[in-house]
Amino acid sequence: MPIHTRLTVAPHAASGAEFLAVPFGGDLDAAVELPIPLPALLAHYQVKGDAGEVLEIPVAQGDGVRRILLYGVGDSSAKDLRKAGAALTGRAKGRPSLTVLLPPEGDVAPLVEAALLAAYTFTIGEIKTKSVAEIVLVGGDAAAVRRGEAIARATSVARDLVNTPASIKTPGWLAAQAVEIGASAGLGVRVDTELTGFGGIRAVGQGSVNPPCLVEMSYTPDSYDRHVVLVGKGITFDSGGLSIKTSEGMKTMKTDMAGGAAIIAAMGALAEFNARVRVTGLIACAENAFSGSAQRPSDVIVQYGGRTVEILNTDAEGRLVLADALAYADAELDPDAMVDIATLTGAAKIALGSGIAALYANDEALAAQLLAASERTGDRLWRMPLIDDYVGDLDSDVADLANVDKRMSGAAGSVAAALFLREFTGKRPWAHLDIAGPARAEKGATGFGVRMLLDWLSP
């Protein structure tokens, strides 16, 4: 499992717990006897109770030392509880156990979620982790604890998929993971390797020895009143193709399937959240390689549904595979709404940095729902404009569309990519999430999007 820390729920704290965390304002007297009165300690250390603030107090225990961690939860918002959970796990690094007395009020799921995610590690070979081995939770609503754990486990699944190197993570391997995760969750999963009509996916993958495919995952509850299609970019490695990236630019390109990973992980957790929505997940999987069989700048391809696209830059490949999947969803699946998620453009990261994803939408209600879910979960989105004045920049002299701005100016690159995708949505309610910034962090994948999608799709 990607999170190696065990999670245990106990009715009360063990009397000998070496690391005991108690929230500021919690019933510390019932948990431990302090050598100095608590008010005096708090005054001496000028404790404020801010989120993430941890005051460690050593207490004699036989011939050894017991450590009491007083922790702040700020205003007990979800954001502050996440800071608190992560701080506690960080403080207990390398310890065999951490016992946490949960705040007596409020939704503790964000704290549980963050405490577990802070224990996430990814290694190949011998497991090497310095995280706390076990977290024991005391108090709190049981349902909230379970929800926090489920969110953390789903997010870590996405992180594992993204962190896996491309030497392992071929399109076929990613499809196999979707099949395995889907089977364990009771989903229907179909893998299309023939790709009849999917000119975009085929063109992007034709330069690689690892063939492309389209994964279709289906979640159908007993009753539902709407059907949502999620579309994810599953480029398992992006060299840029013949429009080759720099060596530096390729170093993180094993993560170019982070959108697809978010969908696979979220789909696998929908049943745990009792989602009352029919959800179809489409993951367009390909490796964008350069070879004698790779697509060329100036090629014209036929996307699903018949629209032709002139390829001006083979490194703008994500929109080609997404366009196929969106057009297929529109023509064959009759969804009430479509949402695609992809590490699509460096321009989005330039505009919004590494902490916020770009949201484009043609439907105000859908945009509002996603923004609200992002606020609740911390997967932050920022609404970006679909500027119709720029549509003409995608005109082609020989095809219906060009895959990038024909002037190759690079201006408003994220907007241009969104406008290109909109052409394949059939005017259905649609949103595009460009997660090129927040999907990746210095230490690896973040699992961005999983929490937000589960929140949006859950009751």
C-alpha positions in Angstrom: 0.0 0.0 0.0 1.3 3.5 -0.7 0.5 4.7 2.8 2.4 2.3 5.1 1.1 3.9 8.3 -1.6 1.9 10.1 -4.7 3.6 11.2 -6.4 2.4 14.4 -9.5 3.7 16.2 -9.6 3.3 19.9 -12.2 4.3 22.5 -9.7 6.0 24.7 -5.9 6.7 24.8 -3.7 4.1 26.3 -2.2 5.2 29.6 1.4 4.5 28.3 1.1 6.1 24.8 4.5 7.6 24.1 3.3 10.2 21.7 0.0 11.7 22.7 -1.5 14.6 20.8 -4.2 16.7 22.4 -5.9 19.7 20.8 -5.6 23.1 22.5 -8.7 23.3 24.7 -9.0 19.5 24.8 -9.3 17.5 28.1 -5.6 17.2 28.8 -6.2 16.7 32.5 -8.0 13.5 31.8 -5.2 12.2 29.6 -2.1 13.1 31.5 -0.8 14.8 34.7 1.5 17.7 33.9 4.4 18.8 36.1 3.4 22.4 35.5 -0.2 23.8 35.3 -1.3 23.9 31.7 -2.3 27.7 31.8 1.3 28.5 32.9 2.8 26.4 30.1 0.6 28.0 27.5 1.5 31.4 28.7 5.2 30.7 28.9 5.3 29.4 25.3 2.9 32.1 24.1 0.7 29.5 22.5 -1.9 30.9 20.0 -3.6 27.7 18.9 -2.9 28.4 15.2 -3.4 25.6 12.7 -0.3 23.5 12.5 1.1 24.8 15.7 2.4 22.0 17.9 3.8 22.3 21.4 5.8 19.3 22.7 5.8 18.8 26.4 8.1 16.0 27.9 6.6 14.2 30.8 8.4 11.6 33.0 7.1 8.1 32.5 8.9 5.6 34.7 12.6 5.7 33.7 11.7 7.1 30.3 10.0 10.2 28.8 6.5 10.5 27.4 5.8 13.3 24.9 2.6 15.3 24.9 1.8 17.2 21.8 -0.6 20.1 22.2 -1.8 21.0 18.7 -3.7 23.9 17.3 -6.7 23.7 14.9 -7.1 27.4 14.1 -10.7 28.1 13.4 -11.5 24.3 12.8 -12.1 24.9 9.1 -11.2 22.1 6.8 -8.1 23.9 5.7 -6.9 24.4 9.2 -7.7 20.8 10.2 -5.6 19.6 7.3 -2.7 21.7 8.5 -3.0 20.2 12.0 -3.1 16.6 10.8 -0.1 17.0 8.5 1.9 18.8 11.3 1.2 16.0 13.8 2.3 13.2 11.4 5.4 15.2 10.6 6.3 15.7 14.3 5.9 11.9 14.9 8.2 10.9 12.1 10.1 7.7 12.8 8.1 6.9 15.9 6.3 3.6 16.3 3.0 5.2 17.2 1.1 8.4 17.6 -2.1 8.7 19.6 -4.3 11.6 18.6 -7.2 12.9 20.7 -9.5 14.3 18.0 -11.2 17.7 18.4 -14.6 17.2 20.2 -16.5 19.2 17.6 -16.6 19.6 13.8 -15.9 17.4 10.9 -12.6 15.6 11.6 -12.3 14.0 8.1 -9.9 16.6 6.8 -7.6 16.1 9.8 -7.6 12.3 9.3 -7.1 12.7 5.6 -4.1 15.0 6.0 -2.5 13.0 8.8 -2.5 9.9 6.5 -1.4 11.7 3.4 1.5 13.2 5.3 2.7 9.6 5.8 2.7 8.8 2.1 5.9 7.5 0.6 6.8 6.0 -2.8 9.7 3.7 -3.3 10.6 0.9 -5.7 12.2 -2.1 -4.1 12.7 -2.3 -0.4 10.2 -0.1 1.4 12.0 2.8 3.1 9.8 5.0 5.1 10.6 7.3 8.1 7.0 8.0 8.8 5.2 7.1 12.0 4.2 3.4 11.9 0.8 3.8 13.4 -1.7 6.5 14.1 -4.3 5.8 16.9 -7.4 8.0 16.8 -9.4 8.6 19.9 -12.9 10.3 19.7 -14.4 12.0 16.8 -17.4 10.9 14.6 -16.7 7.4 13.3 -18.3 8.1 9.9 -16.0 11.2 9.5 -13.0 9.1 10.4 -13.8 6.5 7.8 -14.4 9.2 5.2 -11.1 10.8 5.9 -9.3 7.5 5.6 -11.1 6.7 2.3 -10.2 10.0 0.8 -6.5 9.6 1.8 -6.4 6.0 0.4 -7.9 7.1 -2.9 -5.6 10.1 -3.2 -2.6 7.9 -2.5 -3.7 5.5 -5.3 -3.5 8.3 -7.7 -0.1 9.4 -6.4 1.2 5.8 -6.8 0.0 5.6 -10.4 1.6 9.0 -11.2 4.9 8.3 -9.5 5.5 5.0 -11.2 8.2 5.4 -13.8 7.5 5.1 -17.5 9.7 2.0 -17.8 6.9 0.2 -16.0 3.9 2.5 -16.8 3.1 1.8 -20.4 -0.5 2.5 -21.7 -1.2 -1.2 -21.3 0.0 -1.2 -17.7 -2.1 1.8 -16.8 -5.1 0.1 -18.4 -4.4 -3.0 -16.3 -4.3 -0.9 -13.1 -7.7 0.5 -14.1 -9.1 -3.0 -14.6 -7.7 -4.2 -11.2 -9.0 -1.2 -9.3 -12.3 -1.3 -11.1 -12.8 -5.0 -10.4 -12.1 -4.5 -6.7 -14.7 -1.7 -6.6 -17.4 -3.6 -8.6 -17.1 -1.4 -11.7 -17.5 -2.3 -15.3 -14.2 -1.8 -17.1 -13.6 -2.1 -20.9 -10.3 -1.5 -22.6 -10.4 -0.6 -26.3 -7.1 -1.4 -28.1 -8.6 -1.4 -31.7 -9.4 2.3 -31.4 -11.6 2.3 -34.6 -12.4 6.0 -35.3 -10.1 7.3 -32.5 -7.7 9.2 -34.8 -6.3 11.4 -32.1 -5.3 8.6 -29.7 -3.9 6.5 -32.5 -1.9 9.4 -33.9 -0.3 10.3 -30.6 0.6 6.7 -29.8 1.8 5.6 -33.3 5.4 6.5 -32.6 5.8 4.2 -29.6 6.4 0.5 -29.4 3.8 0.5 -26.6 0.4 0.7 -28.3 -2.3 3.2 -27.1 -5.7 2.3 -25.8 -8.9 3.8 -24.3 -10.1 2.7 -20.9 -13.8 3.0 -20.1 -14.8 2.6 -16.4 -18.5 2.4 -15.5 -20.1 3.1 -12.1 -23.9 2.6 -12.0 -25.7 2.9 -8.6 -29.1 1.4 -8.0 -30.8 4.7 -8.6 -29.5 7.9 -10.1 -30.9 11.1 -11.8 -27.9 12.2 -13.9 -25.0 10.8 -15.9 -21.5 12.4 -15.7 -18.6 11.5 -17.9 -15.1 12.1 -16.6 -12.3 12.2 -19.2 -8.6 11.9 -18.3 -5.4 12.4 -20.1 -3.4 9.2 -19.8 -0.1 10.1 -21.6 2.3 7.7 -19.8 5.3 9.5 -21.1 5.5 12.7 -23.1 8.8 13.2 -25.1 7.0 15.9 -27.1 7.2 13.6 -30.2 9.1 15.0 -33.2 8.5 18.5 -31.6 10.8 17.2 -28.9 11.0 18.6 -25.5 14.3 19.7 -23.8 16.0 17.2 -21.6 15.0 19.3 -18.6 11.4 19.4 -19.8 11.2 15.6 -20.0 12.2 14.9 -16.4 8.7 15.0 -15.0 6.9 13.6 -18.1 6.1 10.3 -16.5 3.5 12.3 -14.6 1.7 13.4 -17.8 -1.1 10.9 -17.0 -2.0 12.6 -13.7 -5.5 13.5 -14.9 -6.2 9.9 -15.9 -4.8 8.7 -12.5 -7.2 11.0 -10.7 -10.1 9.5 -12.5 -9.1 5.9 -12.0 -8.6 6.6 -8.3 -11.9 8.5 -7.9 -13.9 5.9 -9.8 -12.5 3.2 -7.6 -13.8 5.0 -4.5 -17.3 6.1 -5.6 -19.0 3.2 -4.0 -17.4 4.0 -0.6 -19.0 7.4 -0.8 -22.4 6.1 -1.9 -22.4 8.4 -4.9 -25.9 8.6 -6.4 -24.7 9.6 -9.9 -24.0 7.3 -12.8 -20.4 8.0 -13.7 -18.4 6.9 -16.8 -14.6 7.4 -16.7 -12.7 7.6 -19.9 -8.9 7.5 -19.8 -7.1 8.0 -23.1 -3.8 6.2 -22.8 -0.8 6.7 -25.1 2.9 7.2 -25.0 4.1 10.3 -27.1 7.4 9.0 -28.5 9.5 10.0 -31.5 10.5 7.5 -34.1 10.1 6.9 -37.8 6.5 6.1 -37.3 5.6 9.1 -35.2 3.2 11.7 -36.4 4.7 14.7 -38.0 4.1 18.5 -37.9 1.8 19.2 -40.9 0.0 15.8 -40.7 -3.8 15.9 -40.8 -5.7 13.5 -38.6 -9.4 12.6 -38.3 -10.7 12.8 -34.7 -13.6 10.7 -33.4 -16.7 11.9 -35.2 -15.0 13.1 -38.4 -13.5 16.5 -37.6 -10.0 17.0 -39.2 -7.1 18.5 -37.3 -3.8 19.8 -38.7 -0.9 18.9 -36.4 1.4 22.0 -36.1 3.1 20.8 -32.9 3.3 17.2 -31.8 3.9 18.3 -28.2 0.3 19.5 -28.1 -0.8 15.9 -27.9 -3.0 15.9 -24.8 -5.8 17.8 -26.5 -5.8 15.3 -29.3 -6.5 12.3 -27.1 -9.0 14.2 -25.0 -10.8 15.4 -28.1 -11.4 11.8 -29.2 -12.7 10.8 -25.8 -15.0 13.9 -25.5 -16.4 13.4 -29.0 -17.0 9.7 -28.2 -18.8 10.6 -24.9 -21.0 13.2 -26.7 -21.9 10.8 -29.6 -22.3 7.5 -27.7 -22.8 8.0 -24.0 -25.4 10.9 -23.8 -24.1 12.4 -20.6 -25.7 15.3 -18.7 -22.3 16.8 -18.1 -18.6 16.2 -19.0 -15.5 17.1 -17.1 -12.0 16.5 -18.4 -8.9 16.7 -16.3 -5.4 16.9 -17.6 -1.8 18.2 -17.2 -2.4 20.0 -20.4 -0.4 23.2 -20.7 2.7 24.8 -19.2 0.8 28.1 -19.8 -1.7 27.2 -17.0 1.2 26.8 -14.5 2.7 30.1 -15.7 -0.6 31.8 -15.1 -1.6 30.3 -11.8 1.6 28.7 -10.3 1.8 25.3 -8.8 -1.0 25.5 -6.2 -4.1 26.2 -8.4 -5.6 24.5 -11.4 -7.3 26.3 -14.2 -11.0 25.8 -14.6 -12.8 26.4 -17.9 -16.5 25.8 -18.3 -19.3 26.5 -20.8 -22.0 26.1 -18.1 -22.3 28.4 -15.1 -24.0 25.8 -12.8 -21.4 23.2 -13.4 -18.6 25.7 -12.8 -20.1 26.8 -9.6 -20.4 23.2 -8.4 -16.8 22.5 -9.1 -15.6 25.7 -7.5 -17.6 24.9 -4.4 -16.1 21.4 -4.2 -12.6 22.8 -4.7 -13.1 25.2 -1.7 -14.3 22.3 0.5 -11.5 19.9 -0.4 -8.4 22.1 -0.9 -8.0 21.1 -4.5 -8.1 24.7 -5.5 -9.5 25.9 -8.9 -9.5 29.3 -10.5 -12.1 30.1 -13.2 -10.5 31.1 -16.5 -12.2 32.7 -19.5 -13.1 31.0 -22.7 -12.3 33.9 -25.0 -14.3 33.5 -28.3 -12.1 36.2 -30.0 -9.3 33.6 -29.9 -11.1 30.8 -31.7 -9.9 32.0 -35.1 -6.3 31.4 -34.0 -7.1 27.7 -34.3 -8.1 28.0 -38.0 -6.2 25.8 -40.5 -5.8 26.2 -44.2 -6.1 22.5 -44.8 -8.3 21.1 -42.0 -11.2 22.0 -39.8 -8.8 23.0 -36.9 -5.2 23.3 -36.1 -4.0 21.8 -32.8 -2.2 25.0 -31.7 -2.3 28.7 -32.5 -1.3 28.8 -36.2 1.0 31.8 -35.5 2.8 29.6 -32.9 2.9 32.6 -30.7 2.4 30.7 -27.4 0.2 33.5 -26.1 -2.9 32.4 -24.0 -1.8 28.8 -24.5 -4.1 27.4 -21.8 -7.1 29.3 -23.2 -6.4 28.0 -26.8 -6.2 24.4 -25.5 -9.6 24.8 -23.8 -11.2 26.4 -26.9 -9.9 23.5 -28.9 -11.5 20.9 -26.6 -14.8 22.8 -26.5 -15.1 22.1 -30.2 -15.6 18.4 -29.4 -18.2 18.6 -26.5 -21.3 18.9 -28.6 -22.4 22.0 -26.6 -23.2 19.8 -23.6 -22.4 21.1 -20.1 -18.6 20.7 -19.9 -15.7 21.8 -17.8 -12.0 21.5 -18.4 -9.5 21.3 -15.5 -5.9 22.1 -16.5 -3.9 20.7 -13.6 -0.4 21.1 -15.0 0.7 23.1 -11.9 -0.8 21.4 -8.9 -0.5 17.8 -10.1 3.2 17.8 -9.4 5.2 18.8 -6.3 8.9 18.7 -5.5 8.6 15.3 -3.9 6.4 13.8 -6.5 2.7 13.5 -7.4 0.0 15.2 -5.3 -3.1 13.2 -6.4 -4.7 16.5 -7.2 -8.4 16.3 -8.3 -9.3 13.1 -6.5 -10.7 14.8 -3.4 -12.5 17.4 -5.4 -14.2 14.9 -7.8 -15.3 12.6 -4.9 -16.8 15.6 -3.1 -18.6 16.8 -6.2 -20.0 13.4 -7.0 -21.0 12.4 -3.4 -24.2 13.3 -1.6 
